[in-house]
Amino acid sequence: MQISSARSADCDGIDLLLVPVGAIEQHGPHLPLGTDTTVATTVAGRLGLPVTPPIAFGASGEHEGFPGTVSIGTETLAAVLVETGRSACRWARRLCFVNGHGGNVPALVSAVTLLRHEGRDVAWHSCGLPGADLHAGRHETSLMLALAPDDVRPDLAEPGNTAPLAELMPAIRAGSVRDVSPNGVLGDPAGASAGEGAETVAVLAAALRDAIADWTVTGHGRLG
């Protein structure tokens, strides 16, 4: 249920507003730059609740070694999230940022903590799946085959670094993803399918729905 100017009067005093938060970053040679934004927007849109257009630019500095990546950084993203929350909470009683990119988490924690300190009922939720590979592997490739198949280049799909994140993070923090994966893939897209992607979207939407229904907010502002 996208919010539009034609429906602005209907939005007065709504109970809950969802705001997708994504990123514009390289996802290997085979996936589109807006993968994270597409996933967050789709998951948020599955609940039948009011949803804003996405905040498409995120904190993606770790991917800036690859052309196409545009990062606004943690500090700027946090400021955007704060002002979004302050403005929307004038007419929305609750607000949930639906996040599609792990690099946005520090900004979300900072912004939501401040917004809640100011008395606003704001939280964030991540479109993550336990056990999924890290970046542009089978998980995200399956999602995009289900959501935007025309934007996927299966002929260019190739494996990248499949090591666990804990092993990769020191090098990524010191440099970038390119230092651990020349093609930008952290995982292996082999075996990806639209069917698996559709099932994953359903799981992610159900997780968001359950988290909203419970509305238990952790000390970091995340829906538990």
N, C-alpha and C positions, 0 to 999 in steps of 0.2 A: 504494500500500500504506500506508494510514493507520495510525498507531500508536494502539492503544487499550489501556485498562487490562486488558482480557481477554488481550491479547497481550504484556503487559509482560515476562513471563518469557522470551518468545522474543526480545526485543530485547537481552538481556544480551550484551554483547560484540559488537554488530553492527559491520560494517566501515564503513558510511557512512550518515549521516543527512542528509536534506534538510529545510531549514527555509525555507518561502516567506516573503518579506517584501514587504508591499504598502503601500497607502495608502488613506485615506478622503478623497477630494477631488473637487471639481466637475470633471466632464468634459463641458463644454458643456451645452446644454439637452436632449440626447438620450441620453446614456450614464449608467449608474449610478455612484454614488460609489465603489463598490468595484471598479471596473474593473481597476486595477493588481493588487489582491489576487487577483481571479479569474484573471487571466492567470498570475501567478506560481504559484499553487496548481495550476492545470491543467498547466502545463509540468512542474513538479516531479513531479506525479502520473503522467506518461506513461512514466516510466522503470522502474516496477515496484520501486522502492526504498522503504525506510521514509521516510515523510513526516510531519512534525508538522502540527498545525493552523497556519494562518498567523499571523504577527505582522502584524495588519491595520492598525494605526495607524502612520503613518510621519512623515517630516519633509516637510511640505507647506506651509510658510509662504508660499510664493509664490502659493498658491491661496486664501489665507484671505480674500481680498476677495470670495469667493463663498460664499453660505450653503450649509451641508452639509459643508464642508471641516472636518476635525478633524486638527490637526497636534500631535504631541508634541515636535517639535523635534529637532535633530540630537543635542544632548547627551543628552537622555533616551532617544532611540532607541538611541544607541551603548551606553548603560548596560544597556538591555534586551537588546541583542545579546550583550554581554559576559557577562551573567549566564546567558543562555540557553546560550551556548557552554560556560561553565564547568560548568554542571549537566549538560548532555547529554554532554559529553566524559568524564564519569565512567563511561559505559557504551558510548559510540560512539567507535570509534577515529578516525574522520574525520567532519567536519561541513562541509556546504556551504549557505550562505545563498543562496537563489534569489530574486533581486531583481526586482520589477516596476515600480519607480518611480525615475526618475533622481535625484530630490531626496534619496534615501536614501544615495547613494554616499558623501558625506563621513562619515556615521555608520558605514557598512560598513568603509571604509578604516581609520578610527580603531579600531573594535572588533576587527576581524580582525587588525590589526597587533599590538594588545595581546595577544590570545589566542595568536597565534603566538609572540610574545616569551615568553609563559608556558609554551611547550612544547606547545601543543595544535595538532593538524593540522587547521586550519580555513581555509576559503577562501570566496569569494563569486563568484557568476556573475550576469550581468545578462541579462534577457530582452529584449535589444535587437536591432533589425534594421537594418542599414545602409541608408540611403536612405529610411527610413520618415518620415512626417511626425511632428510633435512631440507633439501632444496633442489627442485627441478628433477626429482627422481620419480619413482613409480607413483607415489601418492599424488603429487601435484599434476603430473602428466595425466593421470586418470581423471582427476577433477576437471582439467581443462578439456579433455576429450568429451566429457559429458556436457560442459557448460558452453564451450566456444570451440568446437572442433575445427572450424575453418581457420582458426588462429594458431593451430598446432602444426608443426612440421615433423611428423614421425620419421621422415627420411633423414632428418638431421639429428635425431635422438641418439645419444651415446652415454655410456656410463661415465661417472666422475669419481671423486674420492668417496669411498663408502665407509671410512673410519668413523667411529663414534664422535659426537660433538665435543665431548670432554677432551679428546685427544687433539682436536682441531683448533679449539678456541684460543690457546696461547698464540699460535701463529696468526690466526685471524685478527686477534686484538692487536698484535704487533704490526701487522700489515693489512692484508685484505683476504677475501675469499680466493682471489686469483693466486695467492701464494700457496694455497693448498689444493687448488683445482684449476688448472689452466683453462678448462672449458666452462667453469662456473657451476658445474653440477656437483651436488653433495648427495650422492645416492646413485641409483641405477633405474632409468625409466623402462627397462625391459619388462614386458608383461603388462604394461599399463593398458587399461581398457575403459571405454565409456561406461560400461556396466558397473565396474568397480567404482568409478567416479560418482555415478548417480547414487549408489549405496552410501558412499562416504558423505555426500551432501545431506542425505537424509539423517545420518548419524549426527552430523554436526548441527543440523537444525534442531534435532530433538534435544541435544545437549544444551543448546541455547535456550530452548523453550523451558526445559526443566530448571535451569539456573535462574531464569526470570521468575518462574512460578515460586521458587523457594526464596529468592532475593535475600540471600545471606552474603553480606559484603565483608571481605577479609580486611585485615589491617592495611593491605596494599591497594585497596579499592577494587579488587577483583571479585566477581561473583563466584562464590564457593560452589 
